[in-house]
C-alpha cells in the first residue's frame, strides 16, 4: 500500500488502519518501545503467517525457534516487553469494534483486557515500573494516556488538537518520546511522564515517527520518510537534530527497536517490491545487515527486542 498523503493519515498506527481498511496492512506500522539494558533475549513480533489475522510470535535474534504465542480470530498487534520480560502488552481488535490494550504473560497465558473504550486504544509501551503509556482516540484525535499495568488509574497526559501517537518510555521511566502532527507533519517529541517539559527532537518537512529509546537513554531511533521511502534514523535524544540514516536499500524500513546491549537495531522491512515485510537487524551505526525472520508472502512486523 502506498504511503498516505494527509498528515493525520501518515501517522495512524497499523491497528487503526487495519480497523479502517478491513485487514489491509499499510507501511505505517506501530511503534517500537523502550528497550531495557541487559543481555539480548528474544524478539516478539506480529505476523499473519498463521493464515488468518495477526498473531504474536517470538524468535531468537539469530532467527531460530520461532514460537507462536497467540492463536486467536482477533488481530494482536504492537507487542512490547515489560522491563522484567515477564509480560507482553499489545493492542487487540475487535471485541467492541475497536482496538483495546491487552496484556499477557510472556508464554502467552493469562491474557487480560486492560481498556474498554468506544474509541481506538493502540501503541502500548511499558515503563520501568510497569506503567503503560498508550495512544487513544476518544474525541476525534489521538492523545497519549498513562495507566497502571493492570489497567487502573488511567490519565491523559497530552492535550493537543493534533494527533499524538506512538509513546515510548525511556529506560529510566521518567520521559516519554512520541510522534505528533502538531506542526503539520510528523515529528518526534519528548516530555516527562506527566506530559510536561515538552521538547521537540526532529524538525523535517516529511514524516518522522515510531521513536525507540536506546538502552542508555541517550539516543532515539525512528522511522523517517525521505523522498518516497521510509528508512531508520538515529538521533541524540536531548536536542533538535536531523539524525543519521542507518538503513539503506529499496522499500520501506520501519518499527525500530534496539537490542538490550545497544549494539544493534531490529526493524521490519518491505523489500523487493512484492507482498510482505521481513524482520531485519542492523548495526546501531549502520551496516552489517542481517535477516532475522520473514517470508515471501507474510507480513512480519513490529519487532520489540527483550532482554534476558
Residue pairs with C-beta under 8 A, 6 or more apart in sequence:
1 24
1 25
1 26
1 27
2 27
3 10
3 26
3 27
3 28
3 225
3 228
3 230
3 252
4 10
4 12
4 26
4 28
7 181
7 184
7 185
7 186
7 207
8 141
8 163
8 181
10 28
10 181
10 185
10 186
10 207
10 209
10 225
11 28
11 142
11 163
11 165
11 166
11 179
11 180
11 181
11 186
11 207
11 209
12 20
12 28
12 163
12 165
13 28
13 29
13 30
13 31
13 77
13 78
13 91
13 122
13 123
13 135
13 165
13 166
14 25
14 26
14 28
14 29
14 30
14 77
14 78
14 301
14 302
15 30
15 75
15 77
15 78
15 91
15 93
15 99
15 120
15 122
15 123
16 99
16 120
16 122
16 137
17 24
17 25
17 26
17 28
18 24
18 25
18 54
18 75
18 77
18 93
19 93
19 94
19 97
19 98
19 99
19 120
23 53
23 75
25 48
25 277
25 299
25 301
27 230
27 252
27 254
27 270
28 209
28 254
29 210
29 254
29 255
29 268
29 277
29 301
29 302
30 77
30 78
30 91
30 122
30 123
30 166
30 210
30 255
30 301
30 302
31 78
31 123
31 125
31 165
31 166
31 167
31 168
31 179
31 209
31 210
31 211
31 212
31 255
31 302
32 80
32 168
32 210
32 211
32 212
32 221
32 255
32 256
32 257
32 258
32 302
32 303
32 304
33 80
33 81
33 124
33 125
33 126
33 168
33 169
33 212
33 257
33 304
34 125
34 126
34 127
34 128
34 168
34 169
34 170
34 171
34 212
34 213
35 171
35 212
35 213
35 214
35 215
35 257
35 258
35 259
35 260
35 304
35 305
35 306
35 307
36 81
36 83
36 128
36 171
36 215
36 260
36 307
37 171
37 215
37 216
37 260
37 261
37 262
37 307
38 215
38 260
38 261
38 307
38 308
39 260
39 261
39 307
39 308
40 61
40 259
40 260
40 261
40 305
40 307
40 308
41 85
41 260
41 305
41 306
41 307
41 308
42 58
42 59
42 60
42 61
42 306
43 58
43 59
43 60
43 61
43 257
43 266
43 279
43 292
43 303
43 304
43 305
43 306
44 56
44 57
44 58
44 69
44 79
44 80
44 81
44 88
44 303
44 304
44 306
45 56
45 57
45 58
45 59
45 79
45 268
45 279
45 293
45 300
45 301
45 302
45 303
45 304
46 54
46 55
46 56
46 57
46 76
46 77
46 78
46 79
46 90
46 299
46 300
46 301
46 302
47 54
47 55
47 56
47 57
47 298
47 299
47 300
47 301
48 54
48 55
48 298
48 299
49 57
49 295
49 298
49 300
50 68
50 71
52 73
53 72
53 73
53 74
53 75
53 76
54 75
54 76
54 77
54 299
55 68
55 69
55 70
55 71
55 72
55 76
56 68
56 69
56 70
56 76
56 79
56 88
56 90
56 108
57 66
57 67
57 68
57 69
57 300
58 65
58 66
58 67
58 69
59 65
59 66
59 67
59 279
59 292
59 293
61 259
61 264
61 266
61 281
61 292
61 305
62 292
63 291
63 292
63 293
66 293
68 108
69 88
69 104
69 107
69 108
70 76
70 104
70 108
70 111
72 92
74 92
74 93
74 94
74 95
75 92
75 93
75 94
76 90
76 91
76 92
76 102
77 90
77 91
77 92
77 93
77 99
77 122
77 301
77 302
78 90
78 91
78 122
78 123
78 124
78 302
79 88
79 89
79 90
79 302
79 304
80 88
80 89
80 90
80 124
80 125
80 126
80 304
81 87
81 88
81 106
81 126
81 304
81 305
81 306
81 307
82 88
82 89
82 126
82 130
82 149
83 126
83 127
83 128
83 129
83 130
85 106
85 306
85 307
85 308
86 105
86 106
87 103
87 104
87 105
87 106
87 126
87 130
87 149
88 103
88 104
88 105
88 106
89 101
89 102
89 103
89 114
89 124
89 125
89 126
89 132
90 101
90 102
90 103
90 104
90 124
91 99
91 100
91 101
91 102
91 121
91 122
91 123
91 124
91 134
92 99
92 100
92 101
92 102
92 113
93 99
93 100
95 113
96 116
96 118
98 117
98 118
98 119
98 120
98 121
99 120
99 121
99 122
100 113
100 114
100 115
100 116
100 117
100 121
101 113
101 114
101 115
101 121
101 122
101 124
101 132
101 134
101 151
102 111
102 112
102 113
102 114
103 111
103 112
103 114
103 124
103 132
103 149
104 110
104 111
104 112
112 150
112 151
113 151
114 132
114 147
114 150
114 151
115 121
115 134
115 136
115 147
115 151
115 154
117 136
117 138
118 138
119 136
119 137
119 138
119 139
120 135
120 136
120 137
120 142
121 134
121 135
121 136
121 145
122 134
122 135
122 136
122 165
123 134
123 135
123 165
123 166
123 167
124 132
124 133
124 134
125 132
125 133
125 134
125 167
125 168
125 169
125 176
126 132
126 149
126 169
127 133
127 169
127 173
127 193
128 169
128 171
128 172
128 173
129 173
130 148
130 149
131 146
131 147
131 148
131 149
131 169
131 173
131 193
132 146
132 147
132 148
132 149
133 144
133 145
133 146
133 157
133 167
133 168
133 169
133 176
133 193
134 144
134 145
134 146
134 147
134 167
135 142
135 143
135 144
135 145
135 164
135 165
135 166
135 167
135 178
136 142
136 143
136 144
136 145
136 156
137 143
141 160
141 161
141 162
141 163
141 164
142 163
142 164
142 165
143 156
143 157
143 158
143 159
143 160
143 164
144 156
144 157
144 158
144 164
144 165
144 167
144 176
144 178
144 195
145 154
145 155
145 156
145 157
146 154
146 155
146 157
146 193
147 153
147 154
147 155
156 195
157 176
157 191
157 193
157 194
157 195
158 164
158 178
158 180
158 191
158 195
159 195
160 180
160 182
161 182
162 180
162 181
162 182
163 180
163 181
164 178
164 179
164 180
164 182
165 178
165 179
165 180
165 209
166 178
166 179
166 209
166 210
166 211
167 176
167 177
167 178
168 176
168 177
168 178
168 211
168 212
168 213
169 175
169 176
169 193
169 213
170 176
170 177
170 213
170 217
170 237
171 213
171 215
171 216
171 217
172 217
173 193
174 192
174 193
175 190
175 191
175 192
175 193
175 217
176 190
176 191
176 192
176 193
177 188
177 189
177 190
177 201
177 211
177 212
177 213
177 220
177 237
178 188
178 189
178 190
178 191
178 211
179 186
179 187
179 188
179 189
179 208
179 209
179 210
179 211
179 222
180 186
180 187
180 189
182 189
183 200
183 203
185 204
185 205
185 206
185 207
186 206
186 207
186 208
186 209
186 225
187 200
187 201
187 202
187 203
187 204
187 208
188 200
188 201
188 202
188 208
188 209
188 211
188 220
188 222
188 235
189 198
189 199
189 200
189 201
190 198
190 199
190 201
190 220
190 237
191 197
191 198
191 199
199 238
200 240
201 211
201 220
201 235
201 237
201 239
201 240
201 241
202 208
202 222
202 224
202 235
202 240
202 241
202 242
202 243
203 240
204 224
204 226
204 242
206 224
206 225
206 226
207 224
207 225
208 222
208 223
208 224
208 225
208 233
208 243
209 222
209 223
209 224
210 222
210 223
210 254
210 255
210 256
211 220
211 221
211 222
212 220
212 221
212 222
212 256
212 257
212 258
212 265
213 219
213 220
213 237
213 258
214 220
214 221
214 234
214 237
214 258
214 262
214 284
215 258
215 259
215 260
215 261
215 262
216 262
217 237
218 236
218 237
218 238
219 234
219 235
219 236
219 237
220 234
220 235
220 236
220 237
221 232
221 233
221 234
221 246
221 256
221 257
221 258
221 265
222 232
222 233
222 234
222 235
222 243
222 256
223 230
223 231
223 232
223 233
223 253
223 254
223 255
223 256
223 267
224 230
224 231
224 232
224 233
224 243
224 245
226 245
229 250
229 251
229 252
229 253
230 252
230 253
230 254
231 245
231 246
231 247
231 248
231 253
232 245
232 246
232 247
232 253
232 254
232 256
232 265
232 267
232 282
233 243
233 244
233 245
233 246
234 243
234 244
234 246
234 265
234 284
235 241
235 242
235 243
235 244
244 286
245 286
246 265
246 282
246 283
246 284
246 285
246 286
246 287
247 253
247 267
247 269
247 280
247 282
247 286
247 289
248 286
249 269
249 271
250 271
250 272
250 273
251 269
251 270
251 271
251 272
251 273
252 269
252 270
253 267
253 268
253 269
253 270
253 280
254 267
254 268
254 269
254 301
255 267
255 268
255 301
255 302
255 303
256 265
256 266
256 267
257 265
257 266
257 267
257 303
257 304
257 305
258 264
258 265
258 266
258 284
258 305
259 265
259 266
259 281
259 284
259 305
260 305
260 306
260 307
260 308
262 284
263 283
263 284
264 281
264 282
264 283
264 284
265 281
265 282
265 283
265 284
266 279
266 280
266 281
266 292
266 303
266 305
267 279
267 280
267 281
267 282
267 303
268 277
268 278
268 279
268 280
268 300
268 301
268 302
268 303
269 277
269 278
269 279
269 280
270 276
270 277
270 278
271 278
274 296
275 296
275 297
275 299
276 294
276 295
276 296
276 297
276 298
276 299
276 300
277 294
277 298
277 299
277 300
277 301
278 291
278 292
278 293
278 294
278 295
278 300
279 291
279 292
279 293
279 294
279 300
279 301
279 303
280 289
280 290
280 291
280 292
280 294
281 289
281 290
281 292
282 288
282 289
282 290
292 303
293 300
294 300
